[in-house]
Each structure stands twice: as C-alpha cells, then as structure tokens.
Amino acid sequence: MARPIVDGIFELDAAGHPTLLGGRSASSGWCHFPQGEVCPYTGADDVEPVRLSRTGTLWAWTAVTAAPAGYHGPVPDGFGVVELPEGLRVLGRLTEPDPARLTFGQPMTTVVERLPDGDGGEVAVWAFAPVGDR
C-alpha cells in the first residue's frame, strides 16, 4: 500500500474512495481546505473538521508539461480548480492531462492515484477525475 503524501488531508472509505478533509468555521459558515486551526477568511478559532463532497465541477485547468522538482510522476500532468458544492474551490491534480478534453462546469469526482516517490516506493495522492472516467 502506498503511503499518503500528507497525513490528514484525505481519508478512504471501505471501497477505497477518498474524501478530502477540510474545516468549517461555525461563525463564518465557510469551509476551507486543507483543515486548519483557524478560519482563513476571518481568523475565528471555531473551526470544526468537515468531510468535503467527493464531487464538484471543473472551474479552471491546464497541463503541466515540465516536471517540477521532486515530482516523479507522468508528464504532461493535469492541474486545475474544482468547485465543490460547499462553495469552495480546490486546487489539485487532474487525471486528464489534455486540456482539450476538459470543459468548464464538467462534473468531476475525487479519486486516489499512486505516484512514484523517487525512492522506489509510491505515495497515494488525491486527484480529480472527469465523472465517468473511473
């Protein structure tokens, strides 16, 4: 089993589907990701953990055509912004690297991918995939 790239950023259900873990401030009513101790919008310290929706819509996207330092996965790689029903826009990896195959408002779902860690092992990362691709 691949180790998570960062502990506490997502959890897997019994079927292996990931759920992103965020926070919600009771006073502001706003969600954020990743979870933090204070609300990034107001500074309130009334943040409670929240499991974010697994689906959302594509809001912006691009292809990463040169591997950044420390990245050992495939290139080109998709990267984008997915808007969740909570009103939160989350930056993340996209499973589709070809920008021409993506459209604004396209339904997306959260998935787990396994990428090489550069030391012969793997890391588990969350990504967004077009609904119906997986």
Steps between C-alpha positions, in 0.01 A plus 500: 500500500629844412549745785289818489692799369376702803325353804157641580424654161262224385355175625389188317165330543458121502489496118823701474334828394663813642332783685689826545518621860438869551384736766190713555474806717174512696507880517574569133328189361783461249692185419868484419751242383720371636374512855667759721461608860359842408265620227717639217227753415430649844767369738231345723621204706169311485600261220347154499618213277282435197498234230469679168288383208662245271360664187516848354531688173808602306565871525851544348769267363835472326765246408833489683753414231822508704544301820555720806786419738428188702218378274553151357161437337389521138529815290292663361289519811163667546454772763186695574240653726184311594208676667333288767135533606621661824594805289869423536738493204776243546828493306627158408629241264272394213511150355441638149818669371352620167333843548303451178309210660376715789223760514383767743238358738590140420406264787804373690551245778778450752721196444825358638805461281826333581814677388867404528673668794850498349629248757353189341170527685168667436296777652120518497370837381150632443403627156189600310376284212224577249184316610469180299876457451537272804 
